[in-house]
Amino acid sequence: MFASKFRRSLACLFASSLLLCIAPPLHARGTEKGVWLTTPDRANLLARKDALRWKKAAAEAADVITVDDSKRYQTMDGFGHALTGGSAQLLMKMSPAKRSALLQELFSTGPDGIGTSYLRVSVGASDMNDHVYTYDDVPAGDTDPALQHFSLVEDEKDVIPMLREILAIQPGIRIMATPWTAPSWMKTNGLPKGGNLQPQYYDVYAQYLVRYLQAMAQRGISVATLSPQNEPENAKNTPSMLVTSEQEADFIGGHLGPAIAKAGLKTKLIDFDHNCDHPDYSIDLLKNPVANRYTDGSGFHLYLGKIDAMTTVHDAFPQKNLYFTEQMVVPTRNDPALLVAEPTARLMVGAPENWSRNVLLWNLAADPENGPHTPDGGCPVCVGAMTLDGDTVTRHVAYYTAAHLSKFVPPGSVRVDSAAPDALPHVAFVTPSGSHVLLVSNTTAAERHVTIRSHGKDAEANLPAGAVATYVW
């Protein structure tokens, strides 16, 4: 009944060459046993179906996915999106009642929420802010090594109020912080775009980041993880900064790591935070014994390379953690279908199957023109998981891609072994309460009949072409 009501109420419109569908808030979906389905025709949008029916395992069955919870791998920290400055600004423009309802939908772990459990924020502006700023901007030619002008005043406008509202809903949400640049006066080119951090300011910049963590904590916001630089090999964004693996190892090992330890902060450091085409960046950094001591693990994006680069780093340093920290998932232009299967397979299955403790998508929200973003280097094509146009909310493919795990796999869940003889992408977990969760993506053009096998029993399900399903038992 829920699915049919949802279909009747769905309204679609064309804007910016994209088919946008405005859906009402999600209702009456719990995390108890059942099946939740999303299909590319939008007839099912995280729609609840009947629970699996189990029987004694058959001697022979086709398309068997065997879940073996005796083989356990990494513990999961959560799933979510980047709360960019632009996302926070758009949320703040909503009416209080509509914003409250949307935040409940996004962050509540109750039956009406999708349980978003991890957020990434920028330290200062990212390229999805309407202007560039850091927390210590001074006139050109001036410097401030004593950080006398340090202030979070820009974040106090939107980001910090939004985080407080989110924390009131989910106090335990994990937050990752990442700078796009150091203040321009610390850099070789004196500009927010490109350039390098001058070695003479390594200690000052370490103190700058410590002050940020302390200032956030004073505002009731605990930062769980910090990467020293977003995309350190990309100088095309505004803002941005180039950092080699040798420079980051020196900065972490000789400056930032000791400064965080001396301050008594529990924030964990994540190295690299860039594409899967260069796992040697992390491997080389972790070979530095001093940097290794202060580094919790490595972060990856997937705009270049293959996701198994994360396993390459895991195999080199199995005691270190892996994090998937950014990827944009956008609707396909001029295609009315909700193409959810491919990004689900590539990211929500691919990252955990390659040892990631989390999956963060880019970014939570944008306006109908894919803004706000910085001029001359901001991202003009970054569609959010949602489009926010005042109080009008349009949910896109990234929303459902993340929700198929965030709603059902809470922090503390453990990835367990799952195997199938063919290429149906899948990943399985056991939650802290003992439930089993299996995510399956049908990236083929035909419906697939799936047999799920667990503890000597089978359950059968049909998965439509291009569809994604989360099975909970």
GILINPE-V140898 format. One record per residue. N is the residue number from 1. RES is the residue in one small letter. SS is DSSP state (helix for helix, strand for strand, loop for the rest). OMEGA is omega as a letter, one per 40 degrees, with the letter a starting at -180 (none if undefined). Layout:
BEGIN
{{N:RES:SS:OMEGA} {N:RES:SS:OMEGA}}
END
This chain:
BEGIN
{{1:m:loop:i} {2:f:helix:a} {3:a:helix:a} {4:s:helix:i} {5:k:helix:a} {6:f:helix:a} {7:r:helix:a} {8:r:helix:a} {9:s:helix:a} {10:l:loop:i} {11:a:strand:a} {12:c:strand:i} {13:l:strand:i} {14:f:strand:i} {15:a:strand:i} {16:s:loop:i} {17:s:loop:i} {18:l:strand:i} {19:l:strand:a} {20:l:strand:i} {21:c:strand:a} {22:i:strand:a} {23:a:loop:i} {24:p:loop:i} {25:p:loop:a} {26:l:loop:a} {27:h:loop:i} {28:a:loop:i} {29:r:loop:i} {30:g:loop:i} {31:t:loop:i} {32:e:loop:a} {33:k:loop:i} {34:g:strand:i} {35:v:strand:i} {36:w:strand:a} {37:l:strand:i} {38:t:strand:a} {39:t:loop:a} {40:p:loop:i} {41:d:loop:i} {42:r:loop:i} {43:a:loop:i} {44:n:loop:i} {45:l:loop:a} {46:l:loop:a} {47:a:strand:a} {48:r:strand:i} {49:k:strand:a} {50:d:loop:i} {51:a:loop:i} {52:l:loop:i} {53:r:loop:a} {54:w:strand:i} {55:k:strand:i} {56:k:strand:a} {57:a:loop:i} {58:a:loop:i} {59:a:loop:i} {60:e:loop:i} {61:a:loop:a} {62:a:loop:i} {63:d:loop:a} {64:v:strand:i} {65:i:strand:a} {66:t:strand:i} {67:v:strand:a} {68:d:strand:a} {69:d:strand:i} {70:s:strand:i} {71:k:strand:a} {72:r:strand:a} {73:y:strand:a} {74:q:strand:i} {75:t:strand:a} {76:m:loop:i} {77:d:loop:i} {78:g:strand:a} {79:f:strand:a} {80:g:strand:a} {81:h:strand:i} {82:a:strand:i} {83:l:loop:i} {84:t:loop:i} {85:g:helix:i} {86:g:helix:i} {87:s:helix:a} {88:a:helix:i} {89:q:helix:i} {90:l:helix:i} {91:l:helix:a} {92:m:helix:i} {93:k:helix:i} {94:m:loop:i} {95:s:loop:a} {96:p:helix:a} {97:a:helix:a} {98:k:helix:i} {99:r:helix:i} {100:s:helix:i} {101:a:helix:a} {102:l:helix:i} {103:l:helix:i} {104:q:helix:i} {105:e:helix:a} {106:l:helix:a} {107:f:helix:i} {108:s:loop:i} {109:t:loop:i} {110:g:loop:a} {111:p:loop:a} {112:d:loop:a} {113:g:loop:i} {114:i:loop:i} {115:g:loop:i} {116:t:loop:a} {117:s:loop:a} {118:y:strand:i} {119:l:strand:i} {120:r:strand:i} {121:v:strand:i} {122:s:strand:i} {123:v:strand:a} {124:g:loop:a} {125:a:loop:i} {126:s:loop:i} {127:d:loop:i} {128:m:loop:i} {129:n:loop:a} {130:d:loop:i} {131:h:loop:a} {132:v:loop:i} {133:y:loop:i} {134:t:loop:a} {135:y:loop:i} {136:d:loop:i} {137:d:loop:i} {138:v:loop:i} {139:p:loop:i} {140:a:loop:a} {141:g:loop:i} {142:d:loop:i} {143:t:loop:a} {144:d:loop:a} {145:p:loop:i} {146:a:loop:i} {147:l:loop:a} {148:q:loop:a} {149:h:loop:a} {150:f:loop:a} {151:s:loop:i} {152:l:loop:a} {153:v:loop:a} {154:e:loop:i} {155:d:loop:i} {156:e:loop:a} {157:k:loop:a} {158:d:loop:a} {159:v:helix:a} {160:i:helix:i} {161:p:helix:i} {162:m:helix:i} {163:l:helix:i} {164:r:helix:i} {165:e:helix:i} {166:i:helix:a} {167:l:helix:i} {168:a:helix:i} {169:i:helix:a} {170:q:loop:a} {171:p:loop:a} {172:g:loop:a} {173:i:loop:i} {174:r:strand:a} {175:i:strand:i} {176:m:strand:i} {177:a:strand:a} {178:t:strand:i} {179:p:strand:i} {180:w:loop:i} {181:t:loop:i} {182:a:loop:i} {183:p:loop:a} {184:s:helix:a} {185:w:helix:i} {186:m:helix:a} {187:k:strand:a} {188:t:loop:a} {189:n:loop:i} {190:g:loop:a} {191:l:loop:i} {192:p:loop:a} {193:k:loop:i} {194:g:loop:a} {195:g:loop:a} {196:n:strand:i} {197:l:strand:i} {198:q:loop:a} {199:p:helix:a} {200:q:helix:a} {201:y:helix:i} {202:y:helix:a} {203:d:helix:a} {204:v:helix:a} {205:y:helix:i} {206:a:helix:i} {207:q:helix:i} {208:y:helix:a} {209:l:helix:i} {210:v:helix:i} {211:r:helix:i} {212:y:helix:a} {213:l:helix:i} {214:q:helix:a} {215:a:helix:i} {216:m:helix:i} {217:a:helix:i} {218:q:helix:i} {219:r:loop:i} {220:g:loop:a} {221:i:loop:a} {222:s:loop:i} {223:v:loop:a} {224:a:loop:a} {225:t:strand:a} {226:l:strand:i} {227:s:strand:a} {228:p:loop:a} {229:q:loop:i} {230:n:loop:i} {231:e:loop:a} {232:p:loop:i} {233:e:loop:a} {234:n:loop:i} {235:a:loop:a} {236:k:loop:i} {237:n:loop:i} {238:t:loop:e} {239:p:loop:i} {240:s:loop:i} {241:m:loop:a} {242:l:strand:i} {243:v:loop:i} {244:t:loop:i} {245:s:helix:i} {246:e:helix:i} {247:q:helix:i} {248:e:helix:i} {249:a:helix:i} {250:d:helix:a} {251:f:helix:i} {252:i:helix:a} {253:g:helix:a} {254:g:helix:a} {255:h:helix:a} {256:l:helix:a} {257:g:helix:i} {258:p:helix:a} {259:a:helix:i} {260:i:helix:i} {261:a:helix:a} {262:k:helix:i} {263:a:loop:i} {264:g:loop:a} {265:l:loop:a} {266:k:loop:a} {267:t:loop:a} {268:k:strand:a} {269:l:strand:i} {270:i:strand:a} {271:d:strand:i} {272:f:strand:a} {273:d:strand:i} {274:h:strand:a} {275:n:strand:a} {276:c:strand:i} {277:d:loop:a} {278:h:loop:i} {279:p:helix:i} {280:d:helix:i} {281:y:helix:a} {282:s:helix:a} {283:i:helix:i} {284:d:helix:i} {285:l:helix:a} {286:l:helix:i} {287:k:helix:i} {288:n:loop:a} {289:p:helix:a} {290:v:helix:i} {291:a:helix:i} {292:n:helix:a} {293:r:helix:a} {294:y:helix:a} {295:t:strand:i} {296:d:strand:a} {297:g:strand:a} {298:s:strand:i} {299:g:strand:a} {300:f:strand:i} {301:h:strand:a} {302:l:strand:i} {303:y:strand:i} {304:l:strand:i} {305:g:strand:a} {306:k:loop:a} {307:i:loop:a} {308:d:loop:i} {309:a:helix:i} {310:m:helix:i} {311:t:helix:i} {312:t:helix:i} {313:v:helix:i} {314:h:helix:a} {315:d:helix:i} {316:a:helix:a} {317:f:loop:a} {318:p:loop:i} {319:q:loop:a} {320:k:loop:a} {321:n:strand:i} {322:l:strand:a} {323:y:strand:i} {324:f:strand:a} {325:t:strand:i} {326:e:strand:i} {327:q:loop:i} {328:m:strand:i} {329:v:loop:a} {330:v:loop:i} {331:p:loop:i} {332:t:loop:a} {333:r:loop:i} {334:n:loop:i} {335:d:loop:a} {336:p:loop:a} {337:a:loop:i} {338:l:loop:a} {339:l:loop:a} {340:v:helix:a} {341:a:helix:a} {342:e:helix:i} {343:p:helix:i} {344:t:helix:i} {345:a:helix:a} {346:r:helix:a} {347:l:helix:a} {348:m:helix:i} {349:v:helix:a} {350:g:helix:a} {351:a:helix:i} {352:p:helix:i} {353:e:helix:i} {354:n:loop:i} {355:w:loop:i} {356:s:strand:i} {357:r:strand:a} {358:n:strand:i} {359:v:strand:i} {360:l:strand:i} {361:l:strand:a} {362:w:strand:e} {363:n:loop:a} {364:l:loop:a} {365:a:strand:i} {366:a:strand:i} {367:d:loop:a} {368:p:loop:i} {369:e:loop:i} {370:n:loop:i} {371:g:loop:e} {372:p:loop:i} {373:h:loop:a} {374:t:loop:i} {375:p:loop:i} {376:d:loop:i} {377:g:loop:i} {378:g:loop:a} {379:c:loop:a} {380:p:loop:a} {381:v:loop:a} {382:c:loop:i} {383:v:loop:i} {384:g:loop:i} {385:a:loop:i} {386:m:strand:i} {387:t:strand:i} {388:l:strand:i} {389:d:strand:a} {390:g:loop:i} {391:d:loop:a} {392:t:strand:a} {393:v:strand:i} {394:t:strand:a} {395:r:strand:a} {396:h:loop:a} {397:v:helix:a} {398:a:helix:i} {399:y:helix:a} {400:y:helix:i} {401:t:helix:a} {402:a:helix:a} {403:a:helix:a} {404:h:helix:i} {405:l:helix:a} {406:s:helix:a} {407:k:loop:a} {408:f:loop:a} {409:v:loop:a} {410:p:loop:i} {411:p:loop:a} {412:g:loop:i} {413:s:loop:a} {414:v:strand:i} {415:r:strand:i} {416:v:strand:a} {417:d:strand:i} {418:s:strand:a} {419:a:strand:i} {420:a:strand:a} {421:p:loop:a} {422:d:loop:a} {423:a:loop:i} {424:l:loop:a} {425:p:strand:a} {426:h:strand:i} {427:v:strand:a} {428:a:strand:a} {429:f:strand:i} {430:v:strand:a} {431:t:loop:i} {432:p:loop:i} {433:s:loop:i} {434:g:loop:i} {435:s:loop:i} {436:h:strand:i} {437:v:strand:i} {438:l:strand:i} {439:l:strand:a} {440:v:strand:i} {441:s:strand:i} {442:n:loop:a} {443:t:loop:a} {444:t:loop:a} {445:a:loop:a} {446:a:loop:i} {447:e:loop:i} {448:r:strand:i} {449:h:strand:a} {450:v:strand:i} {451:t:strand:i} {452:i:strand:a} {453:r:strand:a} {454:s:strand:i} {455:h:loop:i} {456:g:loop:i} {457:k:strand:a} {458:d:strand:i} {459:a:strand:a} {460:e:strand:i} {461:a:strand:i} {462:n:strand:a} {463:l:strand:a} {464:p:loop:i} {465:a:loop:i} {466:g:loop:a} {467:a:loop:i} {468:v:strand:i} {469:a:strand:i} {470:t:strand:a} {471:y:strand:a} {472:v:strand:i} {473:w:loop:none}}
END
